[in-house]
């Protein structure tokens, strides 16, 4: 495989962020996709959440990457990421004058109605690093899975 852990993406704002780090990757033949287990960290103001063992599919991140790249290139639009368990929802909205707003929620246990809802104000200058992280993750995944 490849060296883990690896940052999948980090969406940043003014002293706030959402970061997803891959720590383990396995092939799911039923879904014909790679399942990734990692660390999810959210910091929004004085609120934060951290989940070790967070699970997501690479296809979800791949789609998120391409949608975000299109929005960044056109400086307009909205990108949504929800993981397969629907415990994480992120919406990245690109607005006028370089403004980016990242909203969403994280709910660790679906059967318990405790949820972190967040809004992070950012700008488009942070997006290239997030895109670069995702591209690097997929480049490593492609190379690592051939070995």
C-alpha positions in Angstrom: 0.0 0.0 0.0 1.3 3.5 0.8 2.5 5.4 3.8 -0.3 6.1 6.3 -1.5 8.2 7.9 -2.1 10.7 5.1 -4.2 13.9 5.0 -7.2 13.4 2.7 -8.3 17.0 3.0 -8.3 20.0 5.3 -10.9 22.7 4.8 -9.8 25.8 6.6 -11.2 29.1 7.7 -10.2 31.7 10.2 -8.7 29.5 13.0 -11.3 26.8 12.2 -11.0 23.7 10.1 -12.3 20.2 9.2 -9.6 17.7 8.6 -9.9 14.1 7.4 -6.8 11.8 7.7 -6.7 8.3 6.3 -5.1 5.7 8.6 -6.2 2.4 7.0 -7.4 1.5 3.5 -9.1 -1.7 2.5 -10.8 -3.0 -0.7 -14.6 -3.6 -0.5 -15.4 -6.0 -3.4 -19.1 -5.7 -2.9 -19.1 -1.9 -3.3 -16.2 -2.1 -5.8 -14.5 0.7 -3.8 -11.9 1.3 -1.2 -13.1 1.8 2.4 -11.0 4.2 4.4 -10.8 4.4 8.2 -9.3 7.5 9.6 -9.4 10.5 11.9 -12.0 13.2 11.5 -11.4 16.5 13.3 -13.7 19.5 13.4 -12.9 22.8 15.1 -15.5 25.6 14.8 -15.1 28.4 17.2 -15.0 27.0 20.8 -16.7 23.8 19.6 -14.9 20.7 18.4 -15.3 17.1 17.6 -12.8 14.3 16.9 -13.6 10.8 15.7 -11.0 8.1 15.5 -12.1 5.2 13.3 -14.2 7.4 11.0 -15.2 5.4 7.9 -15.7 6.7 4.4 -15.6 5.5 0.8 -13.0 6.8 -1.7 -15.7 7.4 -4.3 -17.4 10.0 -2.1 -14.1 11.9 -1.7 -13.4 11.5 -5.4 -16.7 13.1 -6.3 -16.2 15.8 -3.7 -12.8 16.6 -5.2 -14.1 17.0 -8.7 -17.1 19.1 -7.7 -14.9 21.3 -5.6 -12.4 21.7 -8.4 -15.2 22.8 -10.7 -16.6 25.3 -8.2 -13.1 26.7 -7.5 -12.4 27.0 -11.2 -15.7 28.8 -11.9 -15.6 30.7 -8.5 -19.2 29.8 -8.0 -21.4 26.9 -6.8 -21.9 24.5 -4.0 -20.3 21.2 -3.1 -21.8 18.6 -0.7 -20.1 15.7 1.0 -22.0 13.1 3.0 -20.4 9.9 4.2 -22.0 6.5 3.8 -23.3 6.4 7.4 -24.8 9.9 7.0 -23.2 11.0 10.3 -21.2 13.7 8.5 -22.6 16.3 6.2 -20.4 19.1 4.7 -21.5 21.8 2.3 -19.0 24.2 0.8 -20.6 27.3 -0.8 -18.5 29.5 -3.2 -19.7 33.1 -3.3 -18.9 36.4 -4.7 -15.6 38.2 -4.0 -13.8 35.0 -3.0 -16.0 34.1 -0.1 -16.4 30.5 0.9 -18.8 29.2 3.6 -18.4 25.7 5.0 -21.5 24.5 6.8 -22.5 21.1 8.1 -23.1 18.7 10.9 -21.5 15.7 12.6 -23.5 13.2 14.7 -21.3 10.4 16.2 -24.2 8.1 17.1 -27.4 8.2 14.9 -29.6 6.9 17.7 -28.6 9.7 20.1 -29.8 13.2 19.1 -26.6 15.0 19.9 -25.1 16.8 16.9 -22.4 19.4 16.2 -23.6 21.9 13.7 -21.0 24.2 12.3 -20.4 27.2 10.0 -16.9 28.1 9.0 -16.2 31.3 7.1 -13.4 31.0 4.7 -12.1 32.3 1.4 -11.0 30.7 -1.9 -7.3 31.1 -1.1 -7.6 28.0 1.2 -9.2 25.8 -1.4 -6.0 24.9 -3.5 -4.4 23.2 -0.5 -7.5 21.1 0.1 -7.6 20.1 -3.6 -3.9 19.4 -3.5 -4.4 17.1 -0.4 -7.1 15.2 -2.1 -5.1 14.8 -5.4 -2.1 13.6 -3.4 -4.3 11.0 -1.5 -5.6 9.7 -4.8 -2.2 9.6 -6.4 -0.9 7.6 -3.5 -3.9 5.3 -3.6 -3.4 4.6 -7.3 0.3 3.8 -6.9 -0.2 1.9 -3.6 -2.9 -0.3 -5.0 -0.9 -1.4 -8.0 1.8 -2.9 -5.7 
